[in-house]
Amino acid sequence: MEIGERSLPYLSEQLIEQIVFAMEDQVTEHFIDTEKKELTTKELIDPNEFEMNPDRYIPIPDWTPADGFRTMRDFVSDLQNELYKEQLWEALHSGKGVFRKFKDIVQTSTALEKMWYDYKEGELRRTLYKWYGIEQEASKYSHLSEGELETSSHNILKEDFLIFSDPTNYITEITELKEEFLEEQRQQSNNYHNIELIQKMSEQSRDNHYLLLATSEDDLVGWLTYRIGNKEEAHITYYYIKEEFRGLSLMRFLIEMLELTLQEKNISHIVVEMPQQALCIESIFDSTHSETLTKTVRYTLT
């Protein structure tokens, strides 16, 4: 392995569980050994090897006591049972021994305890997946085979996100997010052509076909809309991923699902017009099959 080149191992369920467990260890330093493709600790790494080849070892994502406290607070905010909610709020504001008091209350109810551990693991996994996506991007996938990359990404997404085409329950939220995004662009950018393009995309996408992503709790993550232009061509008219879910290759996943949908309809091309700040998604399209025309990418399905 050359200096500066590294890749993450396939993110199997076993490795996910190992990393999630290690993230809560506040004493031991854990790393991913990109050569052996496994989780290890600082104590098990040869000091000379660590010094000579530091890029071989990737530290796992941070999970500090502050992250733990924030997760407890968010869990209590979402809790519907008023009795437990009040007790847990008191524990969180009691000063010394917060974590122990919180755990003691949670353990008084089997159902509450399960809800808490499921919630906490969900937050740990969300942090892990975001870190994994960032590290994948940083390494430019230099040592992951195409099959490993596709399998690992899709396993993560299929496990934790739902994909569907009926926007009925989310139309109000989608409209609000579009308006918020447009207003942000008006305040932050002097590129009037860019703002006009975003507004046009928003208006043209209203009656289009949808592909949406949501969490397993039915919280909207993002969506894209498209229309069929002719027998061989589809146009992506709008696309959006919520900020807290960016960096997880979710737009790539949506477009891959769109490809499968369109291929069943014998559609051979995708056209997408991109505002300036969204040009980064151009890399999603395989350059051997796409032609860039100013801010429009024409993509040939294979």
Residue pairs with C-beta under 8 A, 6 or more apart in sequence:
1 34
1 35
1 53
1 56
1 143
3 53
3 55
4 55
5 55
5 139
5 142
5 143
6 34
6 55
6 56
6 58
6 139
6 142
6 143
7 34
7 139
7 141
7 142
7 143
7 144
8 32
8 34
8 58
8 132
8 135
8 136
8 139
8 144
9 15
9 32
9 34
9 37
9 38
10 37
10 148
10 151
10 152
11 132
11 152
11 155
11 156
15 38
15 39
16 125
16 128
18 39
19 30
19 32
19 39
19 60
19 61
19 128
20 121
20 124
20 125
20 128
22 28
22 30
22 39
22 60
23 30
23 60
23 61
23 62
23 63
23 124
23 127
23 128
24 63
24 68
24 124
26 64
26 65
28 41
28 42
28 43
29 41
29 42
29 59
30 39
30 40
30 41
30 42
30 59
30 60
31 39
31 40
31 41
31 42
31 45
31 57
31 58
31 59
31 60
32 38
32 39
32 40
32 57
32 58
32 59
32 60
33 39
33 40
33 45
33 56
33 57
34 55
34 56
34 57
34 58
34 143
35 56
39 60
40 57
42 50
45 57
49 56
50 57
58 135
60 128
60 131
61 127
61 128
61 130
61 131
63 124
63 127
65 99
67 123
67 127
68 99
68 120
69 92
69 98
69 99
71 119
71 120
71 123
72 88
72 92
72 98
72 99
72 102
73 92
74 123
75 88
75 115
75 116
75 119
75 120
76 85
76 88
76 89
76 92
78 119
79 85
79 88
79 115
81 112
84 105
84 109
84 112
87 105
88 102
88 105
88 106
91 98
91 101
91 102
91 104
91 105
92 98
92 102
94 101
106 112
106 113
106 116
107 113
125 160
126 160
129 156
129 160
129 248
130 247
130 248
132 156
133 247
133 248
133 249
134 247
136 144
136 149
136 249
137 247
141 149
144 152
153 249
153 252
153 253
154 253
156 248
157 248
157 249
157 250
157 253
160 215
160 216
161 213
161 214
161 215
161 216
161 221
161 250
161 253
162 213
162 214
162 215
162 216
162 218
163 211
163 212
163 213
163 253
163 254
163 257
164 211
164 212
164 214
165 209
165 210
165 211
165 212
166 210
166 212
167 174
167 210
167 212
167 223
169 218
170 212
170 214
170 220
170 223
173 220
174 220
174 223
177 240
177 242
178 202
178 238
178 240
181 198
181 240
182 195
182 198
182 199
182 202
185 194
185 195
185 198
185 275
185 277
186 195
189 195
189 277
191 276
194 275
194 276
194 277
197 273
197 275
197 295
198 275
201 237
201 238
201 273
201 275
202 238
204 227
204 237
204 238
205 225
205 237
205 238
208 225
208 226
208 227
208 237
208 238
209 225
209 226
209 227
209 228
210 223
210 224
210 225
211 223
211 224
211 225
211 226
211 254
211 257
211 258
211 261
212 220
212 221
212 222
212 223
213 220
213 221
213 222
213 223
213 241
213 250
213 253
213 254
214 220
214 221
215 221
220 242
221 241
221 242
221 245
221 250
222 239
222 240
222 241
222 242
222 245
222 250
222 251
222 254
223 238
223 239
223 240
223 254
224 236
224 238
224 239
224 240
224 251
224 254
224 255
224 258
225 236
225 237
225 238
225 239
226 234
226 235
226 236
226 237
226 258
226 270
227 234
227 235
227 237
228 234
228 265
228 267
229 235
229 271
231 266
231 267
232 266
232 267
232 268
232 269
233 267
233 268
233 269
233 270
233 271
234 258
234 262
234 267
234 269
234 270
234 271
235 270
235 271
235 272
235 273
236 255
236 258
236 270
236 271
236 272
239 251
239 254
239 272
239 278
239 281
241 250
241 251
251 281
251 284
252 284
255 270
255 284
255 285
258 270
259 270
259 301
262 270
262 301
263 301
267 301
268 300
268 301
269 298
269 299
269 300
269 301
270 285
270 298
270 299
270 301
271 296
271 297
271 298
271 299
272 296
272 297
272 299
273 295
273 296
274 281
274 282
274 295
274 296
274 297
275 295
276 295
279 295
282 290
282 292
282 297
285 297
285 299
286 299
286 302
289 299
289 300
289 301
289 302
290 297
290 298
290 299
290 300
291 297
291 298
292 298
